[in-house]
Amino acid sequence: MIQLIKSTMKIATYNVNGVNGRLNVLLKWLEEAKPDIVCLQELKAPQDKFPFKAINDAGYNAIWHGQKQWNGVAILALNMEIEEITRVLPGDDEDIQSRYIEALINGIVIACLYLPNGNPAPSPKLEYKLKWFQRLTDRAATLLSLKTPVILVGDYNVMPTEMDVYKPEKWVNDALFLPEVRKAFAAIVAQGWTDAIRKLYPDEKIYTFWDYFRNAYQRDAGLRIDHFLLSSELVKKLVSGGVDRYVRGWEKTSDHAPVWIEIDTK
């Protein structure tokens, strides 16, 4: 039998908001969308409660870093090896929150991240967010210096511009939209990263998150907080991307929708 070689690789990110409680949603989406690589955030499951068997039965290899009740990140790969690099964001040995995991898959470094929310602002939570952002900035610079294909992907909990938020005037005091938070995101991009979705859709309103309250999804009162930052080696290989918005409308679904890009592998 001749095996057809795929010309593109589909890479997705999905804040699943509870991997066990929404496992049926995740598995349904995996079956329909068939992404090659998936970064998951907000597992809300300890290490030994990650549903590896169900995900493996769906055809995916996986590595994950769980945490009881909160946080948690994972990387899935369809019929590919995952070589874990680290599950700790350097810069704070006392930080025990599971928000970062990094791996090499098919020659691409995938950094899956769940950046802190930071609310209420001001508060120690905002201080933690900004310090975490600085650690990510330092790690991003290190990865960029490797001159190898890298993607920083996940839930950044930041709307970079007014285009990325419904009614921005209502968010001016929120930790996802504060000037210092947006400046921190811009500082990473300025190192030489490309915001993949915004490159593909420079002038379009695109959201990846809709709150459960006040019929936000039905009113399209959303936020774009899930991002792909590509190193220069991958920008020219970016083929397409989008948001599987319809998944947000499923029963018992996450308040985020899956976001994806396709990379040319030729």
N, C-alpha and C positions, 0 to 999 in steps of 0.2 A: 504494500500500500504506500502511495506517495503522500507524504504529509505536507500540507500547504504551510508555508512560512508566512506568518502575519506581517504585514508591512507597517502596522502601527501598534502602539501599546497604549491601552486606555488606563489611566491612573485616576483614582477617585479619592475624595475625602468625605467623611460622613461623621458628624457628631451624632452618635446613635442615642444618646441620652438614656443609657441603661441597656446594656447589651443583652441581658437575660430577659428583662421585661419586654423588650422589643425584638427578640430574636426572630420571630416569624416575619416581621417587617423586613429585617435585615436579609434573611434568607430569600424572601420573595424578590427583593430588589436585586440581590446578587444573581439570581436565576434569570431575571429579565434583562438586566443591564450588562452582565458578564464583564465587569472590569477586570483587568489583568492584575492590578495592584490597588489595594484599598488601605487608606489610613483611617482608623477609627479613633474617636475621642469620647470622653465621658462614659467609660465602660461601667462605672459604678459597681464594680465587682472585685473582690479580692483575687489574688493571683490564682488560687485553686478553684475558683468558681467560673473562670472564663470558659464559655461553651465550645471548647476546641473540637470535640468530636463532631458536633453538628456542622461547624464551619468546614472541618476537614472532609466530612461526607459530601459537602457541596463542591469539593474540588480544590479547596484552598489550604495552603500551608499558612502558618501564622506564628508570630511572636507577639508577646504582650507584656505589659507592665501594669498590674492591677493594683487597686487600693480599695479597702473596705469603704463602701457607701459613696465615695467621691472620686472624681478624676478618672484616671486610667486611660491608657493609649495602646493601640495595637496596629500591626502592619500585617496585611494578608496578601498572599501572592498565589495566582492561579497557575498551577503546574510549573512553578519556578522555585528555585532554592532561595532562601533568605539567610544572608550572612549578617548576624547582628554585630553592630559596631559598639554601641553604647545604649544604655537606658537611663543615663544620668546627664542632665545638662550641666556642663562644667561651671564652676564658679561659686558653689555654695555646698559644702560637704554636709551641712545640717538640714538642707532642704529634703524632706521626705515625701513631698507630694509627687505623685506619678503623672507627669505631664509631658514627658519627652522620651522618644525612642528612635533610634537611628540604625539603618541597615543598608547593606549593599545588595541590590537585586538587578541582575542582568546588566551589570556595568554602571548602574545609576545609584548614587547615594540618595536614599529617601529619609528625610528627617520629618517624623510625624510629631506634631506638637499641639498642646492644648494650653494656650496662654491664659494666665489668670484673668478673671473678670474685673476685679479691682474695685467693685462697689461695696459699700458706699464711699463716695469721694467728698472730702478727703478722709482718709482712714489708714490704718496699717495695711489694709488689703490693697489700697492703691499703691502704697510704698512698695509692697511685695511685687505687685505687677510691674512697676517701673524697673525694679532691680532685676526681675526675671527677664524683662525686655533687654536690659543691658547685657545680661549673660547670653541671651540669644544672639544679640548683635556681635558679641565677641566670637561666639561659635560660628556664626555665619561667615565672618571674616576668615576664620581658619579654614572652613570648608571651601570657600571661594579660592583660597590660595592653592588648593590642591590641583586646580586646573583639570578637574574631572566633572562629569555631569552630576549636578546636585539639584534636588528639589526640596525646598522648605515648605511643608504643606500641613494644613490643619486649621483649627479654629483659633484665630488670632484674637478674638474678642476686641476688634477695632474696626471702625468704619473709616477708611483712609480719607474720604472726601465727602462733601455734602451730597454728591450723586449717589453715595452708597447707603443712604438712610432716608426713610420716609419722614417727612417733616423734621428736618435737622434742627430747627429752632427749639424743638421739644427735648433735645438730647444734649444741649450745651453743657449741662452739669453732670452728665453721666460719664463714668470711667471708660466707656467704650468710645467716647467721642471727644474727650478733653484734648486741648491743644498739645499738651505734653505727651499724650499717648499717640496721637496722630504723628507727632514729630518723631517719636521713637520708631514707628513703622517706616516713616519716610527715610530715616537714617539708615535702616537696613537696606532698603531699596537702593539708596544712593551708593552703596558699596559696589553695585553692579548687577543687582538682581532685577528680574522683570516680573511684574504682576501679570500672570498669564491671562486671566479672565479679562482684565481691563485692556490688555493689548489686543485681544480678540474683539472686544466690544468697547471701544474707546468712548462712545457717546450714548450708550444704552443704560437704562435703569435695570439693574440686576440685583436681586436679593437672594440670600441663601438661608435666612432665618426669619420666622414669623412667630411671635409670641402666642401662647395659648389663650391669652386674654383679649377681650374686646373684639373678637372676630378678626384678629389681625390678618390671618391668612385670606379670609374671604374678602377683606378690604385691600389686600395687597399692601398692608402697612408693614413693610419688611426692612431688613438690614442685610448688608453684605459684609459678613465677618469671617467667612471661610475662604482662605486664599492659597494660591500656588505661587511661590516665588521661584523662578527658574534661573539657574546660572547661565552664563553666556553660551556655553556649549549646547544648551538645549533650546534656546530661543528660536534659532533657525529651523529647528525640527518640530516646532509647535504647529500642529495641523488644525485642531479644532478643540472646542470645549463648550461646557454649558452647565446648567443646573437641572437636575431631575426634579423639578418643582412639584410634579404630580404626586411624588411620594409623600410630600408634606400633607396631602389631602387624604391619605389612607387612614383607616381606623387605628387608634392606639399607636400613632407614629411619633417620631421625634419632632421637636420644634425646629430643627434644621432639616434641610433637604440635601441629598447627596450632590456634590459638585465634582466635575470631571474634566480632564483634558485628554487629548490624544497626541502622542509623540511619534514622529516618523522614526522607524527603526532600520530603515534601509541605509 
